[in-house]
Amino acid sequence: MTVDGRRDILGIWAGEGAMFWLRVFTEIKDRGVDDVCMAVCDGLEGLPEAITTTWAQTVVETCAAHLIRKSFRYASRRCWERMAKDLRAVYTAPTEAAAAARFTEFADTWGARYPAIIALWRSAWSDFVPLLDFDVEIRKVICATNAIESLNARYRRAIKARGHFPTEQAALDCLYLVTRSLDPAGKGRARWAMRWKPALNAFAITFAGRVVPGNGS
């Protein structure tokens, strides 16, 4: 998301591991991305380290939505709704202390039945709590993954329709064509630009001097 509220996809890559991500971020930096205020990750190995190596000031945050989805893997489907409500009290808490108190309540409720979920959140806690230091408008942007999930769903449908690809490049070409076909009327971009202003104000205050509207960054 640019400071003007325009969504952009910086590239499509295939690979994994710390060295791979470091090459990706070095490429992005060479293309002109000099500063990244915040990066939200989903637990990929080596990703946070590659980000902070490239942009030392970046706050790296574990995605709460991904933590919730990972939690559901260990729980019966009939528990998902109640569990999501209890976890919402954790990631929407006003402070880290309040979040810790809500998580203790969550652990008391669910820990005996699903100890792996409690272990999952405890292991990710230090990477999750930076979220709690930010304004509510910034939290909305970080926690609302609709745009990303919509894109991922488009990619999955395209891959499933093809079934298989003869080469990695063929798969990337397919994803590229899907990307080019997104939002042809521009209505999605317009909606995002309107909702972006409150978050932009919060980012400008939180990251004073690093977020400057109108500079094309």
C-alpha positions in Angstrom: 0.0 0.0 0.0 1.5 3.3 -1.0 1.1 6.5 1.1 -1.5 7.6 -1.4 -3.7 4.5 -0.7 -2.8 2.6 -3.9 -2.4 -1.1 -3.6 0.6 -2.6 -5.5 2.1 -6.0 -5.9 5.8 -5.7 -6.0 6.6 -9.0 -7.5 6.0 -12.8 -7.7 8.7 -15.1 -6.5 9.1 -18.8 -5.9 11.4 -20.0 -3.1 12.0 -20.3 0.6 14.7 -19.8 3.2 16.6 -16.9 4.7 19.0 -16.4 1.8 16.1 -16.5 -0.7 14.2 -13.9 1.1 17.3 -11.7 1.5 17.8 -11.8 -2.2 14.1 -10.8 -2.7 14.3 -7.9 -0.3 17.6 -6.7 -1.7 16.0 -6.6 -5.1 13.1 -4.6 -3.8 15.4 -2.2 -2.0 17.5 -1.7 -5.2 14.2 -0.8 -7.0 13.8 2.1 -4.7 12.1 0.9 -1.5 14.5 2.6 0.9 12.4 2.2 4.1 9.8 -0.2 5.4 8.0 0.9 8.6 6.3 -2.4 9.3 6.2 -5.9 7.9 3.5 -8.5 8.8 4.7 -12.1 8.4 3.0 -15.5 8.6 5.8 -17.5 10.2 7.9 -18.4 7.2 11.3 -19.4 8.3 14.0 -16.8 7.7 11.6 -14.1 6.7 11.8 -11.8 9.7 15.6 -11.9 9.8 15.9 -11.1 6.1 13.6 -8.1 6.6 15.6 -6.6 9.5 18.9 -7.3 7.7 17.6 -5.2 4.7 15.7 -2.5 6.6 17.0 -2.3 10.2 14.3 0.0 11.5 11.4 -2.2 10.4 9.0 -3.5 13.0 8.3 -7.1 12.3 4.9 -8.4 13.4 3.4 -11.9 13.3 0.0 -11.8 11.6 -2.8 -12.4 14.1 -5.1 -13.8 11.4 -2.5 -16.5 10.6 -2.1 -17.4 14.2 -5.9 -17.8 14.5 -5.9 -20.1 11.4 -3.1 -22.1 12.8 -5.0 -22.5 16.0 -8.0 -23.8 14.2 -5.9 -26.7 12.8 -5.7 -28.1 16.3 -9.4 -27.5 17.3 -12.6 -29.1 16.4 -14.7 -27.1 13.9 -17.5 -26.8 16.3 -15.2 -24.8 18.7 -14.0 -22.3 16.1 -16.6 -19.6 16.6 -16.2 -19.5 20.4 -12.4 -19.8 20.1 -12.3 -16.9 17.6 -14.3 -14.7 19.9 -12.0 -15.5 22.9 -8.9 -14.8 20.8 -10.3 -11.6 19.5 -10.3 -10.3 23.1 -6.5 -11.0 23.1 -5.5 -9.3 19.9 -7.8 -6.3 20.4 -6.7 -5.7 23.9 -5.5 -2.1 24.6 -2.2 -3.0 26.1 0.2 -6.0 26.3 -0.7 -6.5 30.0 -4.4 -6.6 29.1 -3.7 -9.0 26.3 -1.7 -11.3 28.6 -4.6 -11.3 31.0 -7.1 -12.2 28.3 -4.7 -14.9 27.0 -4.5 -16.4 30.6 -8.3 -16.6 30.5 -8.2 -18.2 27.1 -5.6 -20.8 28.3 -7.8 -21.6 31.3 -10.7 -22.2 29.0 -9.1 -24.1 26.2 -5.7 -25.3 27.5 -6.7 -28.7 28.9 -8.5 -29.6 25.6 -6.1 -28.0 23.1 -2.6 -27.6 24.7 -0.9 -27.2 21.3 -2.8 -24.0 20.7 -1.6 -22.5 23.9 2.0 -23.5 23.0 1.6 -22.0 19.6 0.6 -18.6 21.0 3.2 -18.6 23.7 6.0 -19.4 21.2 4.8 -16.5 18.9 4.0 -14.0 21.7 7.1 -11.9 21.4 6.5 -11.5 17.7 2.8 -10.8 18.2 2.8 -8.1 20.9 4.3 -5.3 18.8 0.8 -4.9 17.4 -0.4 -3.8 20.8 1.7 -0.6 20.7 0.0 0.8 17.7 -3.1 3.0 17.2 -6.4 1.3 16.5 -6.4 2.5 12.8 -3.0 0.8 12.3 -4.3 -2.4 13.9 -7.2 -2.4 11.5 -4.9 -2.3 8.5 -2.7 -5.0 9.9 -5.4 -7.4 11.0 -7.7 -6.9 8.0 -6.3 -9.3 5.5 -9.2 -9.3 3.1 -7.3 -7.8 0.1 -4.4 -10.3 0.6 -6.7 -13.2 1.1 -8.8 -12.3 -2.0 -5.6 -12.3 -4.1 -4.5 -15.6 -2.6 -7.9 -17.1 -3.4 -7.6 -16.0 -7.0 -4.2 -17.6 -7.3 -5.4 -20.9 -5.8 -8.4 -21.1 -8.2 -6.1 -20.5 -11.2 -3.6 -23.1 -10.0 -6.4 -25.6 -9.3 -7.9 -25.1 -12.7 -4.6 -25.9 -14.4 -3.8 -28.9 -12.2 -0.1 -29.0 -13.0 2.6 -27.0 -14.7 5.5 -28.3 -16.8 8.0 -25.8 -15.2 8.2 -23.3 -12.3 8.2 -20.4 -14.8 4.9 -21.7 -16.3 3.4 -21.5 -12.9 4.7 -18.0 -12.3 3.4 -16.9 -15.8 -0.1 -18.1 -14.8 0.1 -16.1 -11.5 1.3 -13.1 -13.4 -1.7 -13.2 -15.8 -4.1 -13.5 -12.8 -2.4 -10.5 -11.2 -2.9 -8.5 -14.4 -6.6 -9.3 -14.5 -7.3 -8.0 -11.0 -9.8 -5.1 -10.4 -10.1 -4.1 -14.1 -12.7 -1.4 -13.3 -10.6 0.1 -10.5 -13.5 0.0 -8.0 -11.4 -2.0 -5.4 -8.6 0.5 -5.6 -11.0 3.4 -5.0 -12.6 1.8 -2.0 -9.2 1.1 -0.4 -8.0 4.7 -1.1 -11.0 6.0 0.8 -10.4 3.7 3.8 -6.7 4.4 3.9 -6.8 8.0 5.1 -7.4 7.3 8.9 -4.6 4.7 8.8 -2.3 7.1 7.0 -2.7 9.7 9.7 -1.9 7.1 12.4 1.2 5.9 10.5 2.4 9.5 10.0 2.2 10.2 13.7 3.7 6.8 14.8 6.5 6.8 12.2 7.1 10.6 12.2 9.3 11.7 9.4 9.3 8.3 7.6 5.8 8.5 6.1 5.3 11.5 3.8 2.2 11.6 1.6 2.7 12.8 -2.0 6.4 11.7 -2.4 5.4 8.7 -4.4 6.8 6.2 -1.9 
